[in-house]
Structures are given as structure tokens and as C-alpha cells.
């Protein structure tokens, strides 16, 4: 699954591929936001991404879509 993380004052979002379920990612965000000065840590396929919750702008959780091929969408 793909998780997009927006960081305040950073124009480009972080895109992370993870094997966690959407519920597990949502719980990780909720746990991080519950702590004062907490960090949102997400295990990716290539390592770990850690963002201070004070800098989180958004977290978008999406199923990884297969790229479409062709000239139109059907």
C-alpha cells in the first residue's frame, strides 16, 4: 500500500510503500498525535520514515494502484 505524507514548509510530499494495512497506518498516526512532541514513524520496504507530528500536514492512505496503460480510461 502507498502512504503519502505532507510535511509543513516542504513543497514535495513523501511517498512510502509499506506492507502495513490501512488500519495499522491510521493507528500509527493516531498514536503519534496523542503524544506531546511525538513522532510519526512508518516502516517502509526500504527502511523507516520518521516525521515529528508538529510538522505533519497530512497523511493520505491509498491502496497501491496498478498503472493504467493506454490512451483512455475504461
Buried (B, 14 or more C-beta within 10 A) or exposed (E): BEBEBBBEEEEEBBEBEBEBEEEBBEEBBEEBEEEEEBEBEBBBEEEEBEBEBEBBEEBEBEEEEEEEEEEEEE
